[in-house]
Every structure is written in structure tokens, then in C-alpha cells.
Amino acid sequence: MKLVIFEGNNFCNFFPIAYLRPTFELRCGHSLLYEKILRNHPGLPACFFCRDHLAGTFAGRAPAGSTVNDLAALDDDLLIFNGSLLLEDFRLEAAGPDQAGVSPEGELLYARVGRAAAGSIRAGDIHGFLKELLKKLPCEKVLGLTLVRHQWELIHHNGQAIAADFRIEGKAGIEGEVHQSATVYGPAENLYVAPGAVVHPQVVIDTTAGPVTLERGSIVFPHSRVEGPCYVGPETQITRGNIREGCSFGPVCRVGGEVEESIIHAYSNKYHDGFLGHAYVCEWVNLGALTTNSDLKNDYGAVEVYMPDSEGNWSYLDTKDTKVGAFIGDHTKTSIGTFLNTGAHVGVMTLLMGDGRVLPKFIPSFTWYLEGAITTGFGYARLLETAGIATARRKRALSDADKALLDLVYQQTKPERDKAVRKDRKKLLRK
């Protein structure tokens, strides 16, 4: 039997944070979405399906023994999962009749299918396979499972996911070092300090509203407060942080200042003072000192986010949520004093120069924002060079596959970038 995890066709709902990764590789709670599916179904080899141009880079990160975009691997008994499911402890049993579970809107959530039915289907891609499969299987509508359809829902569910992951993993207690002058305020059973994690003097860890996990190699430096639910990933450092509820930090991050209900994916820095709220920050991002984002409109109205649909048409989408911060693509850098708008879409590999004004809600990928205008700066080659320097600081390197993917995304994002640059060039000429 094999475990199949597929990326839905609604990946545009997760731009800019899914430009360089499948949607099932996004973070919520303690782990990535696909890792929760694997956790609940241990021992099964995984077959992943995502956008073709992401297959090469994801294959380099995928679990050992798994396949990526290999339809031939489906000739077996299968447990199939929508990769946008946010699982708690739901487990699909291997034994049982062929069946599919769908959302009330008809989206495939999961399926169990035998080798005979799977092997009878001929299709050119995973979505064709699933379409044909649903014609063969009895379907039942399923309530009670969370399917993440838009990027801001990752933030909305993050606190609940942290609490669920803490409960399911069953790890509590202090196995690392906690200085005697540090204070654990709240239930001690809501704290896990992994071996190799260190909590310095004059730190407060507040577990009254939810659990706190400090993974191996993480450090919380003096004069920080960490409020649960919170997950601090391996090798991540909290420096003079006011870490409020609902935060998840992936591995090797540097976090300081005030952070609330935000996810920092991995290898990113928000080291200095400034506010980050209801935001998702991708990898290799550096937020300069006093960089701050808005997550609430002055009129307390619902926040709109500028994003494309599946046809490539861009528009402002109503989130129906009053607390929505910034979505920041990989390799973006901000200067000191950068102010990000409510519901900001900041693309991949942008350089933002703060000048005291709140930036536009949309900053296209591979651009500079300088003196109130969107430009191409010194060009793509210089941006790529900067990314190479940043990764080398963490003893990592951009692979040829990484560079090829960035090249492709650079071409994919060209229409909106060109449009924004032309618009702001005219504005500068009028000055």
C-alpha cells in the first residue's frame, strides 16, 4: 500500500508563499501540511504530486523513499489525501472498501482504493486520474475536517494546529536547560523544552492559553516573553522577543520584537524591534530593524488581498477576515523602517526600501521598492547574487534546480511586474 498526497488546482490562492513550493509543503502548527498526513499513516511509502515545475526542487527535500509526479507508482493499493488538509488525529484505515470522502462543496478530501481499481485508470496527470477515480468510487460527504483553501487560513488555524500537534506528539517536560530565574507562568504540562534547547535568565514562558514547544538547539535569550500556543523550531533563536499567541517558527530563524499569530517558514530573520502580525514569512527573508506590518484596517473592515485566479487574472479578494497581515515571498529583504500594508502581497526576491510611507498592498516578485516607486533595480542577476550570499551565511547554497526554478518563476511573474513598473515609471516622470 502507498500513501498519495496531491496538490490541488487552487495553488494560486497561496501566492506568493507557494511560488517556490507545493501547497502541501506550507507550514501550520508544528509542521508542514504533508508531514501531518505522514505522521498519521506511518510506514507507508509516499507518492507526491505537485505542479510539474516544482517536482525537481521538492524531490530534493521529500522524504527518503518517496516519489514525485510518478503516475506509474499508483499501480498499488492506495490511501489518497488532498495535500491542503490540515489534519489533527484523523487516520484513514488501510483495511476497508474502496471509498472517497468529499467536502460539502464536492472537493476530494481522501480516498481508499484497491490495486484493481487504481490500475484500471489511464490518465495523463494526477488530476485526470482522480477525476476518473471518483467516477468509480462511492463518495460520502465529510464534515469535521479542515481543508485550507487560502493562505490566510493557515494563520487563522495556526494556534489550534499548535495545540493539536502538541497533544498528538505527546511530548512535555524539560529535557533541555531552563535557567532558575526563568519563569514558567501557567501549567507546566503545557511546556516542552527539547534536549539541546536553552532558556536564558529573565525569560517568561506563558502557557496559560496554550502549549509552548522549544525544539532542539533553540535558544530564548534574556528579557523575552513567549506566549502559548507557540512552536519554536530547531536552531531558532528568540532575542528580546515579545512573542504573543499563535506563532510558529520553522528551523534556523532569528526572531525579535513583537510577533503575533504569525508563521515564519524557515531560515528567515526578524531579528529587531518592529511588529509582525497575522503574517506568513517564507524562507531566506530578512526584515530590517523596525519593519512593521499592519494587520487591522482603521475602519475594522474585512481585509482584501491582491492575488491571481487560475486564469492569471488579478483582483482584490475579500478575505472576510478583519485581521490579515502580510504574505512575504522567499528571498525578500526589507530596509530599516519599512511599513507593510494590511493584507500585503510581497512577491519573491523583492528588495523594499522604507521611506516613512506605508508601502502598496502589492509588490511584484523580483522588484525593488525605492522612493515610492516599483522598479527592477539592478536586475534579476543582482537579486540572484544576493540570494546566494544570504544562503551561504547559513552554510547552504542555491542548487542548479533552485536557480532553474527561480528563472521560471521570474518569467511567470513578468506580466504583473512589467505592468507595475510601467505604472510607477509614469508616476516618476510626472514628478
C-alpha positions in Angstrom: 0.0 0.0 0.0 1.1 3.6 -0.8 0.2 7.0 0.5 -0.7 9.5 -2.2 -0.6 13.3 -1.4 -1.6 15.7 -4.1 -1.6 19.4 -4.6 -4.9 20.9 -5.6 -5.5 23.2 -8.6 -6.2 26.2 -6.3 -2.4 26.9 -5.8 -3.0 30.5 -7.0 -4.8 31.1 -3.7 -1.4 30.7 -2.0 0.7 33.1 -4.0 3.2 34.5 -3.2 4.1 31.9 -0.5 3.6 28.9 -2.8 5.6 30.2 -5.8 8.6 28.0 -4.9 6.9 25.1 -3.0 3.8 22.9 -3.3 0.9 24.0 -1.2 1.2 20.8 0.9 4.7 22.0 1.9 3.3 25.1 3.7 3.6 25.3 7.5 0.9 25.3 10.1 1.3 24.4 13.7 4.4 22.3 14.4 4.9 21.0 10.9 4.3 21.2 7.2 0.8 20.1 6.0 2.1 16.9 4.3 4.1 15.9 7.4 0.9 15.6 9.4 -0.5 13.2 6.9 2.7 11.1 7.1 2.6 11.2 10.9 -0.9 9.7 11.0 0.0 7.0 8.5 3.5 5.8 9.4 5.4 3.2 7.5 3.7 3.8 4.1 5.9 5.0 1.1 4.6 8.3 -0.1 3.8 9.4 -3.7 3.7 13.2 -4.0 2.0 15.1 -6.9 2.5 18.8 -7.5 3.0 21.3 -10.3 5.5 19.9 -12.8 8.0 22.7 -12.4 8.2 22.2 -8.6 8.9 18.5 -8.9 12.7 18.8 -9.2 13.3 21.0 -6.2 10.7 19.3 -4.0 12.2 15.9 -4.8 15.4 17.1 -3.2 13.5 17.8 0.1 11.0 14.9 0.0 11.2 12.0 2.5 13.5 9.2 1.6 11.9 6.5 -0.5 9.1 8.7 -1.8 8.3 9.5 -5.5 7.3 12.8 -7.1 4.9 13.1 -10.0 5.3 9.4 -10.9 1.9 8.1 -12.2 3.4 4.6 -12.6 3.7 4.4 -8.8 -0.1 4.4 -8.5 -0.5 0.7 -9.6 -1.0 -0.4 -6.0 -3.4 -0.2 -3.1 -3.7 3.5 -2.2 -4.6 5.9 0.5 -5.1 9.3 -1.2 -5.1 12.6 0.6 -5.7 16.2 -0.5 -2.5 17.9 0.5 -4.4 21.0 1.7 -6.0 19.1 4.5 -5.0 20.3 7.9 -5.1 17.1 9.9 -5.2 16.6 13.6 -5.5 13.0 14.6 -7.7 11.8 11.7 -6.4 8.5 10.3 -7.7 6.6 7.2 -7.6 2.9 7.9 -5.9 0.8 5.3 -8.5 -2.0 5.6 -11.9 -1.4 4.2 -13.9 -1.0 1.0 -13.0 1.4 -1.8 -14.4 4.8 -0.9 -13.9 8.6 -1.2 -14.6 11.4 1.2 -15.5 14.8 -0.2 -16.2 18.2 1.2 -19.8 19.6 1.2 -18.6 21.6 -1.9 -17.5 18.3 -3.6 -13.7 18.6 -3.2 -11.9 15.3 -2.8 -10.5 15.1 0.7 -9.3 11.5 0.8 -9.9 8.1 -0.8 -9.1 4.5 -0.2 -8.7 2.5 -3.4 -7.5 -1.0 -4.2 -4.9 -2.0 -6.8 -7.5 -3.3 -9.3 -9.4 0.0 -9.4 -6.3 2.1 -9.4 -4.6 0.1 -12.1 -7.6 0.3 -14.4 -7.3 4.1 -14.8 -5.4 5.6 -17.7 -4.7 9.4 -17.3 -2.1 11.9 -18.3 -1.8 13.6 -14.9 -2.9 13.2 -11.3 -6.0 15.3 -11.6 -7.2 13.3 -14.6 -6.5 10.1 -12.5 -8.5 11.5 -9.6 -11.4 12.6 -11.8 -11.7 9.1 -13.3 -11.3 7.5 -9.9 -14.2 9.5 -8.4 -16.5 8.1 -11.1 -15.7 4.6 -9.8 -15.9 5.1 -6.1 -18.8 5.6 -3.7 -18.5 9.1 -2.2 -19.6 10.4 1.1 -19.7 14.0 2.3 -17.4 14.6 5.2 -17.7 17.2 8.0 -15.2 18.0 10.6 -12.0 18.0 8.5 -10.3 21.3 7.7 -9.3 22.0 4.1 -7.2 25.1 3.8 -8.3 27.0 0.7 -6.5 30.3 1.1 -3.2 31.4 2.6 -4.7 33.5 5.4 -6.5 30.4 6.7 -3.1 29.0 7.7 -2.7 31.9 10.1 -6.3 31.6 11.2 -5.9 27.9 12.2 -2.3 28.1 13.4 -3.0 28.3 17.2 -5.4 25.4 17.1 -2.9 23.4 15.0 -0.1 24.1 17.5 -2.3 22.8 20.3 -3.4 19.7 18.4 0.2 18.9 17.4 1.4 19.2 21.0 -1.4 16.9 22.2 -0.8 14.3 19.4 3.0 14.3 19.7 2.7 13.8 23.5 5.9 15.5 24.4 6.0 17.6 27.6 8.6 18.5 30.3 12.0 20.0 30.4 14.8 18.0 28.8 16.9 21.0 27.8 18.2 23.8 30.0 16.0 26.3 31.7 17.7 28.9 34.0 16.4 29.0 37.5 15.5 32.7 37.1 13.3 32.0 34.1 9.5 31.8 34.9 7.0 29.3 33.6 3.7 31.0 34.1 0.8 28.5 33.7 0.5 24.7 33.6 4.0 23.1 33.5 2.5 20.2 31.5 1.9 22.7 28.6 5.7 23.1 28.1 8.2 21.0 26.2 11.9 22.0 26.2 13.7 19.5 23.9 17.2 18.3 24.5 19.7 20.9 23.5 17.2 23.8 23.8 18.2 26.6 26.2 16.1 29.2 28.1 18.2 32.0 29.5 17.7 34.1 32.7 14.8 36.6 32.9 12.6 34.8 30.4 8.9 34.3 30.9 7.1 31.4 29.2 3.3 31.8 29.5 1.4 28.5 29.0 -1.9 29.7 30.3 -3.6 30.0 26.9 -1.8 27.1 25.2 1.3 24.9 24.9 4.8 26.0 24.1 7.4 23.8 22.4 11.1 24.7 22.1 12.8 22.3 19.8 16.4 21.1 19.9 19.0 23.8 19.6 16.6 26.6 20.1 17.6 29.5 22.4 15.4 32.0 24.2 17.6 34.9 25.2 17.0 37.2 28.3 14.1 39.6 28.5 11.9 37.6 26.2 8.3 36.6 26.8 6.9 33.6 24.9 3.1 33.1 25.0 1.4 29.9 24.0 0.2 28.4 21.8 3.7 28.7 20.3 6.1 26.5 18.4 9.8 27.4 18.2 11.6 25.2 15.6 15.1 23.7 15.7 18.1 26.1 16.0 15.7 29.1 16.1 16.7 32.0 18.4 14.3 34.4 20.2 16.1 37.6 21.1 14.3 40.2 23.3 11.1 38.9 21.8 7.5 39.7 22.8 6.1 36.5 21.2 2.4 36.5 21.5 -0.1 33.7 20.9 -0.4 31.6 17.8 3.2 31.8 16.4 5.1 29.1 14.6 8.8 29.5 13.7 10.5 26.9 11.5 14.1 25.9 11.7 17.0 28.3 11.9 15.1 31.6 12.3 16.1 34.7 14.3 13.1 36.4 15.9 12.8 39.5 18.0 10.4 42.3 18.7 6.7 41.8 18.8 5.2 38.9 16.8 1.6 37.8 17.0 -0.2 34.9 15.2 2.4 34.6 12.5 4.3 31.8 10.7 7.9 32.1 9.7 8.7 29.2 7.4 12.5 28.6 7.9 15.9 30.3 7.5 14.5 33.8 7.9 15.3 36.7 10.2 13.0 39.2 12.0 15.8 40.0 14.5 15.0 43.5 15.5 12.2 45.6 17.0 9.0 46.1 14.9 5.7 44.3 14.7 4.8 41.3 12.7 1.2 40.2 13.0 -1.1 37.6 11.2 1.7 37.2 8.6 3.3 34.3 6.7 7.0 34.8 6.0 8.7 32.4 3.6 12.4 31.3 3.6 15.5 33.4 3.4 13.7 36.6 4.2 15.4 39.4 6.2 13.2 42.0 7.9 15.2 45.1 8.7 15.1 46.9 12.0 11.6 48.5 12.8 10.0 46.7 9.8 6.3 46.6 10.8 3.2 45.3 9.1 -0.4 46.3 9.6 -2.9 43.5 10.3 -6.0 45.6 11.0 -7.7 48.4 9.0 -8.6 51.6 10.7 -12.3 51.0 10.0 -12.1 47.5 11.3 -13.4 46.2 8.0 -12.6 43.0 6.2 -9.2 42.9 4.6 -8.7 42.4 0.8 -5.6 40.7 -0.7 -4.5 41.2 -4.3 -4.0 37.9 -5.9 -4.4 36.0 -9.2 -7.1 33.4 -10.2 -6.4 30.2 -12.1 -6.7 32.1 -15.4 -4.0 34.6 -14.3 -6.4 37.5 -13.8 -5.5 39.6 -10.8 -8.0 41.2 -8.4 -8.6 42.1 -4.8 -10.2 39.2 -3.0 -12.2 39.7 0.2 -10.8 37.6 3.0 -13.9 38.1 5.1 -11.4 38.5 8.0 -10.6 41.6 9.9 -7.1 40.5 11.0 -4.9 39.8 8.0 -1.2 40.8 7.8 1.5 40.3 5.1 2.4 37.4 2.9 6.1 37.6 2.1 7.7 35.5 -0.6 11.1 33.8 -0.4 14.4 35.8 -0.5 12.7 39.2 0.2 14.7 41.8 2.1 13.4 45.0 3.8 15.3 48.0 4.9 15.0 49.7 8.3 11.7 51.4 8.9 9.7 49.5 6.3 5.9 49.7 6.8 3.9 47.0 5.1 0.2 47.4 4.3 -2.7 45.4 5.7 -3.1 42.2 3.6 0.2 42.9 1.7 1.3 40.6 -1.1 5.1 40.9 -1.2 6.5 38.7 -4.0 9.5 36.5 -4.3 13.0 38.1 -4.2 11.9 41.7 -3.6 14.0 44.5 -2.0 12.0 47.0 -0.1 13.4 50.4 1.0 11.3 52.1 3.7 10.9 55.9 3.4 8.3 56.6 6.1 5.3 55.8 3.9 3.1 52.7 4.0 4.0 50.5 1.0 1.5 49.5 -1.6 -0.5 46.3 -0.9 1.1 44.6 -3.9 4.8 44.4 -4.6 5.5 42.1 -7.6 8.2 39.5 -7.5 11.8 40.4 -8.4 11.4 44.1 -8.0 12.7 46.9 -5.8 10.5 49.4 -4.0 12.5 52.6 -3.8 11.5 56.2 -3.2 7.8 55.4 -3.6 8.1 53.5 -6.8 8.3 49.9 -8.0 11.4 49.3 -10.2 13.6 46.5 -11.4 16.6 47.9 -9.6 19.9 46.4 -10.7 18.1 43.5 -12.3 17.5 39.8 -11.7 21.2 38.8 -11.8 22.0 41.0 -8.8 19.0 39.7 -6.9 20.2 36.1 -7.5 23.7 37.1 -6.4 22.2 38.5 -3.1 20.3 35.3 -2.5 23.5 33.3 -2.9 25.3 35.4 -0.3 22.4 35.1 2.1 22.2 31.3 1.8 26.0 31.0 2.2 25.7 32.7 5.6 23.8 29.7 6.8 26.2 27.3 5.1 23.7 26.5 2.4 23.8 27.1 -1.3 21.3 27.6 -4.2 21.4 24.4 -6.3 21.1 24.4 -10.0 17.5 23.2 -9.6 16.8 26.1 -7.3 18.2 28.6 -9.8 16.2 27.0 -12.6 13.0 27.3 -10.6 13.7 31.0 -9.8 14.4 31.6 -13.5 11.0 30.0 -14.4 9.1 32.0 -11.7 10.8 35.1 -12.9 9.3 34.6 -16.3 5.9 33.5 -14.9 5.6 36.8 -12.8 6.8 39.1 -15.6 3.3 40.4 -16.8 2.3 41.9 -13.4 5.9 43.1 -12.7 6.1 44.9 -16.1 2.6 46.4 -15.5 3.6 47.8 -12.1 7.0 49.1 -13.2 5.4 50.9 -16.2 2.8 52.5 -14.0 5.3 53.8 -11.5 7.7 54.9 -14.2 5.0 57.2 -15.5 4.4 58.5 -12.0 8.1 59.3 -11.5 8.2 61.1 -14.9 5.3 63.3 -13.8 7.3 64.4 -10.9 
